[in-house]
Amino acid sequence: MAFAHFSTIVLVTLGAYQIVNAALTKRVTCASGHITANAACCALFPIVDLLQEQLFDGAECGEQAHSALRLAFHDAIGLSVHGGNGGGADGSILAFNSTELQYHANGGIDDIIADQFPVFLQTNLSAGDFVHLAAAVGTANCPGSPRLEFKFGRPPPKAPAPDLTVPESTDTVTTILARFADAGFSPRETVALLSSHSVAAADVVDVTIPGTPFDSTPDTFDTQVFLEVLLKGKLFPGNGSQPGEVLSPLAGEMRLQSDFAISQDPRTACIWQAMVDNQLLMQIAFKAAMAKLKTLGQPSNLIDCSDVIPVPAPFKTAIKYPASFSKEDVQIACHLLPFPSIATVAGPAPTVPPVP
């Protein structure tokens, strides 16, 4: 209840701020007819259209959108608040891809880099601006997602990020939380960033089944992943047990070892459970954490061009237990919060198809 109350207060406060801020901000009409808060943002509207047409298959929440979000995370997280690591959200993963693609944690992102690079060359953006604009636009194609912020004006990256700064699914919770803390993120923000797994898929955990989603609704940004990670595991979706995965509740679905461990760890279990069937909390927490992630290591005078990002379609339905599952199948690790009442889809247990 406390989490829901907090999220409502944040939303009301944020909404009031946006109304006041909009009233005080002089709007600019671009040559294209778009309206924005800053004339410098006008150059981005044609690039958004280019991304939708050439990268996201006409604004679909598909593999390219999922991968663009993953790429932004892998780019930005390579930073330490204590110094000595990479430049954060600077686009080094695109500009120095021949180096960073050799890192084990970056396995499977070669395809999105290959797709993004020729589009990037058609723009005058820095690599950092391109990577993080693409992530915000791609995420907006997924119904239920928040409208992510986008700040414009990152300088070109100076060097590749160092290796071993991206958490992996084989890492312990302690290791993951320590790496996120080193980048400036709390356990609550860490779980919030894992909301991205709602629209994510695995390509290299089991190479025999690329595009295996982490929940049964990978084309919708919803809290289904927080529910399904808690369900009792029954099978492996592909070629038996692979490093970084644990038993999944559904055929065709992968459960990452790290996600399950975080859902059960006493430091994060209640944060995880609070997300279940709380779309508002998930949206608010993810948007805030992503705003922080996408500006790591960047100048403080970036231009706010968030109004160039498309408005996502809303999530209009409630999450449900997959057919044949119920609360009896939930592995509850947080007993401080009541578990929400959730209906079950009728019929036999489904097989989740891969992300196309």
C-alpha distance (Angstrom), angle and dihedral (degrees) to the residues before:
residue distance angle dihedral
M1 . . .
A2 3.80 . .
F3 3.80 91.0 .
A4 3.82 92.1 51.2
H5 3.80 91.9 46.6
F6 3.79 90.9 49.8
S7 3.81 92.9 49.7
T8 3.82 91.4 51.1
I9 3.80 91.7 51.9
V10 3.80 90.7 49.2
L11 3.81 92.2 49.6
V12 3.81 93.8 49.3
T13 3.80 91.6 46.8
L14 3.80 92.1 46.7
G15 3.79 91.7 48.0
A16 3.80 92.5 50.4
Y17 3.80 90.7 48.9
Q18 3.79 92.1 50.3
I19 3.82 92.2 50.4
V20 3.81 92.8 50.1
N21 3.79 92.6 42.8
A22 3.80 92.3 49.9
A23 3.78 90.8 51.6
L24 3.81 91.4 52.9
T25 3.81 96.7 43.7
K26 3.79 120.3 88.1
R27 3.79 109.1 -133.1
V28 3.80 123.8 -136.6
T29 3.81 125.7 -147.3
C30 3.80 110.9 -144.6
A31 3.81 124.1 -144.9
S32 3.81 86.8 -106.0
G33 3.82 90.2 59.1
H34 3.80 94.2 -108.6
I35 3.79 117.5 133.3
T36 3.77 120.7 -137.2
A37 3.79 140.6 163.8
N38 3.80 94.2 -118.6
A39 3.80 130.2 36.6
A40 3.81 90.2 -139.4
C41 3.80 88.3 67.3
C42 3.83 93.0 61.6
A43 3.81 90.7 84.2
L44 3.80 89.9 61.6
F45 3.81 100.0 61.4
P46 3.84 94.1 73.7
I47 3.81 88.5 47.1
V48 3.79 90.7 53.1
D49 3.81 88.3 53.3
L50 3.81 89.6 48.3
L51 3.80 91.2 52.2
Q52 3.78 92.8 49.4
E53 3.79 92.7 48.6
Q54 3.79 102.9 39.8
L55 3.80 103.6 26.6
F56 3.79 109.8 24.4
D57 3.82 101.0 41.8
G58 3.78 94.3 -116.5
A59 3.82 98.1 -36.7
E60 3.81 100.4 -45.6
C61 3.79 126.0 159.4
G62 3.78 91.1 -130.1
E63 3.78 139.6 126.3
Q64 3.80 93.6 -61.5
A65 3.81 93.0 53.1
H66 3.81 91.2 47.3
S67 3.79 92.1 47.8
A68 3.81 93.6 47.0
L69 3.80 89.1 58.0
R70 3.80 91.1 48.2
L71 3.80 91.1 48.6
A72 3.80 91.4 54.6
F73 3.80 90.9 52.9
H74 3.81 94.0 48.0
D75 3.80 89.5 48.1
A76 3.79 97.0 49.9
I77 3.80 104.5 37.4
G78 3.82 93.5 67.9
L79 3.79 92.8 92.2
S80 3.78 134.8 97.8
V81 3.79 123.4 -151.9
H82 3.80 85.1 -147.4
G83 3.80 92.2 59.9
G84 3.77 131.9 -117.9
N85 3.79 98.4 89.3
G86 3.80 133.3 90.0
G87 3.77 133.8 -59.1
G88 3.80 97.7 -91.3
A89 3.81 118.0 -139.8
D90 3.79 93.7 11.1
G91 3.81 102.6 118.9
S92 3.79 93.9 -111.2
I93 3.79 89.5 139.6
L94 3.82 88.4 64.7
A95 3.80 99.7 35.2
F96 3.82 94.6 44.5
N97 3.78 97.2 30.2
S98 3.81 94.4 138.5
T99 3.81 87.3 65.1
E100 3.79 103.2 35.8
L101 3.81 94.7 44.9
Q102 3.79 87.3 65.9
Y103 3.81 90.8 65.9
H104 3.80 113.0 102.6
A105 3.80 94.1 -133.2
N106 3.81 89.9 57.3
G107 3.77 94.2 60.4
G108 3.79 111.6 135.9
I109 3.81 98.5 24.4
D110 3.79 94.9 93.6
D111 3.81 89.9 91.7
I112 3.80 95.5 56.0
I113 3.80 91.2 45.8
A114 3.80 89.9 50.7
D115 3.81 89.4 51.2
Q116 3.79 96.1 43.5
F117 3.79 99.5 44.7
P118 3.83 98.8 70.7
V119 3.81 89.9 45.9
F120 3.81 89.9 48.4
L121 3.80 89.8 54.4
Q122 3.82 89.7 58.3
T123 3.80 91.0 61.6
N124 3.78 134.1 64.6
L125 3.79 92.0 -133.9
S126 3.76 125.9 124.0
A127 3.78 113.5 -110.7
G128 3.82 90.5 -107.1
D129 3.77 94.4 51.5
F130 3.80 90.9 47.7
V131 3.81 96.1 49.1
H132 3.78 94.3 47.2
L133 3.79 95.6 41.1
A134 3.81 89.5 51.7
A135 3.80 90.6 50.4
A136 3.80 92.9 51.9
V137 3.81 93.5 45.8
G138 3.80 94.0 45.5
T139 3.80 92.6 48.6
A140 3.81 89.9 50.5
N141 3.81 88.0 62.3
C142 3.81 89.8 66.2
P143 3.83 113.5 85.9
G144 3.78 112.2 -121.7
S145 3.78 96.7 27.2
P146 3.79 121.6 126.5
R147 3.78 117.7 -112.9
L148 3.78 99.3 -101.3
E149 3.77 122.1 -139.3
F150 3.79 120.6 -112.4
K151 3.79 124.3 -160.7
F152 3.81 117.5 -165.2
G153 3.80 131.3 -147.9
R154 3.82 109.0 54.7
P155 3.80 112.8 165.1
P156 3.83 118.9 -123.9
P157 3.82 114.0 -80.9
K158 3.78 116.1 -99.4
A159 3.80 101.5 -153.8
P160 3.80 143.0 -8.2
A161 3.76 118.0 -77.7
P162 3.81 112.7 -106.0
D163 3.78 120.8 -100.0
L164 3.81 123.7 -102.5
T165 3.80 95.9 37.7
V166 3.83 97.6 107.0
P167 3.83 113.3 83.1
E168 3.80 114.7 -124.1
S169 3.79 132.7 -148.3
T170 3.82 90.6 -113.9
D171 3.83 92.4 58.8
T172 3.79 122.1 105.3
V173 3.79 120.3 -112.7
T174 3.80 89.4 -109.7
T175 3.80 91.0 54.4
I176 3.81 92.7 46.6
L177 3.79 94.7 48.1
A178 3.80 90.7 46.9
R179 3.82 92.3 52.0
F180 3.80 91.7 48.2
A181 3.79 90.9 46.6
D182 3.80 88.9 51.8
A183 3.82 87.3 56.7
G184 3.82 91.0 48.0
F185 3.83 102.1 -98.0
S186 3.80 128.0 131.0
P187 3.83 123.1 -141.3
R188 3.83 88.3 -101.3
E189 3.81 91.0 54.1
T190 3.80 90.5 45.2
V191 3.80 91.7 57.3
A192 3.80 90.0 44.4
L193 3.81 90.6 56.3
L194 3.80 89.3 51.7
S195 3.81 86.7 66.4
S196 3.80 82.6 87.0
H197 3.80 87.4 75.9
S198 3.80 86.9 73.0
V199 3.81 87.1 77.7
A200 3.79 99.0 27.5
A201 3.78 138.0 102.3
A202 3.80 137.5 -167.7
D203 3.79 122.0 -117.7
V204 3.79 105.0 168.4
V205 3.82 107.8 26.3
D206 3.80 84.7 84.2
V207 3.79 108.2 10.6
T208 3.81 91.7 -163.7
I209 3.82 91.3 69.0
P210 3.82 110.1 39.3
G211 3.79 117.1 -177.9
T212 3.80 94.9 32.3
P213 3.85 107.8 161.6
F214 3.79 126.4 -136.8
D215 3.80 94.6 -134.3
S216 3.78 138.6 18.3
T217 3.84 95.2 -101.0
P218 3.83 105.1 51.4
D219 3.80 92.7 154.4
T220 3.82 91.8 60.7
F221 3.79 128.6 64.9
D222 3.79 98.0 -134.2
T223 3.79 140.4 128.0
Q224 3.80 93.8 -98.3
V225 3.81 90.5 108.5
F226 3.81 91.6 58.1
L227 3.80 89.2 53.8
E228 3.79 99.0 43.1
V229 3.80 95.0 47.8
L230 3.82 86.0 61.6
L231 3.82 95.2 53.1
K232 3.80 120.3 102.9
G233 3.78 112.1 -91.5
K234 3.80 120.8 -120.7
L235 3.80 109.8 166.7
F236 3.77 149.6 0.3
P237 3.80 114.0 -107.5
G238 3.80 97.4 -139.5
N239 3.78 141.2 8.5
G240 3.80 97.6 -7.9
S241 3.78 126.6 -85.3
Q242 3.80 115.1 -12.3
P243 3.82 128.8 -174.7
G244 3.79 108.2 -85.4
E245 3.80 99.2 26.6
V246 3.79 135.1 88.1
L247 3.79 131.7 -168.5
S248 3.80 113.3 -55.3
P249 3.81 126.1 -144.7
L250 3.81 93.8 -137.1
A251 3.77 137.0 47.0
G252 3.79 110.2 -110.4
E253 3.81 93.5 22.2
M254 3.80 126.6 104.3
R255 3.77 124.7 -147.7
L256 3.76 114.0 -158.3
Q257 3.79 116.8 -135.7
S258 3.80 90.4 -132.9
D259 3.82 94.6 51.0
F260 3.78 92.2 51.4
A261 3.80 92.6 45.7
I262 3.81 91.5 50.7
S263 3.82 90.6 48.5
Q264 3.82 89.8 55.9
D265 3.80 102.6 37.1
P266 3.83 114.7 105.6
R267 3.81 90.4 -131.3
T268 3.80 93.1 59.1
A269 3.82 109.4 13.8
C270 3.82 95.7 96.7
I271 3.80 91.9 44.9
W272 3.80 88.6 52.2
Q273 3.81 95.1 45.8
A274 3.82 92.3 47.6
M275 3.81 87.9 65.2
V276 3.80 94.0 59.0
D277 3.82 109.0 110.5
N278 3.81 91.4 -11.7
Q279 3.79 102.4 113.7
L280 3.79 93.3 167.4
L281 3.80 94.0 54.7
M282 3.80 91.3 46.5
Q283 3.80 92.9 51.1
I284 3.81 95.1 46.7
A285 3.80 94.4 45.2
F286 3.81 94.5 45.0
K287 3.79 94.2 47.2
A288 3.81 92.1 50.6
A289 3.79 94.3 46.1
M290 3.80 92.2 46.6
A291 3.81 91.8 49.6
K292 3.78 87.5 56.8
L293 3.81 94.3 43.5
K294 3.81 94.7 48.8
T295 3.81 92.9 55.8
L296 3.80 99.8 42.0
G297 3.78 110.2 140.3
Q298 3.79 93.4 0.5
P299 3.82 130.3 125.1
S300 3.79 117.6 -84.8
N301 3.82 92.7 -128.6
L302 3.82 97.8 68.7
I303 3.81 113.7 141.1
D304 3.78 116.7 -111.0
C305 3.81 105.3 -123.9
S306 3.79 96.6 159.3
D307 3.80 90.8 129.4
V308 3.82 90.8 71.3
I309 3.82 90.0 66.9
P310 3.83 113.7 96.9
V311 3.79 117.4 -112.0
P312 3.82 108.8 -108.4
A313 3.78 120.8 -127.0
P314 3.82 111.4 -104.4
F315 3.79 124.8 -107.3
K316 3.79 101.5 -116.0
T317 3.80 104.3 178.2
A318 3.79 136.4 60.1
I319 3.77 123.3 -106.3
K320 3.81 116.0 -109.1
Y321 3.75 139.2 -163.5
P322 3.79 109.4 -97.2
A323 3.80 112.3 -103.7
S324 3.84 113.0 -71.6
F325 3.85 93.2 21.5
S326 3.82 130.5 103.7
K327 3.78 141.2 161.5
E328 3.80 88.3 -72.5
D329 3.80 87.7 70.6
V330 3.81 94.9 53.5
Q331 3.79 116.6 108.0
I332 3.79 96.8 -146.0
A333 3.80 113.7 -161.6
C334 3.83 98.1 166.7
H335 3.78 114.6 67.9
L336 3.81 95.8 170.3
L337 3.82 93.2 78.1
P338 3.81 127.9 54.1
F339 3.79 112.1 -114.3
P340 3.82 111.3 -119.6
S341 3.78 122.1 -109.5
I342 3.80 107.8 -111.1
A343 3.80 130.5 179.8
T344 3.80 124.1 -130.0
V345 3.79 127.1 -122.9
A346 3.79 110.7 -116.4
G347 3.78 121.9 -116.3
P348 3.82 137.3 37.0
A349 3.79 123.8 -29.7
P350 3.81 108.4 -76.7
T351 3.78 132.1 -127.0
V352 3.79 109.3 -131.4
P353 3.82 112.4 -134.7
P354 3.82 120.4 -134.6
V355 3.78 119.7 -98.6
P356 3.82 107.0 -94.8
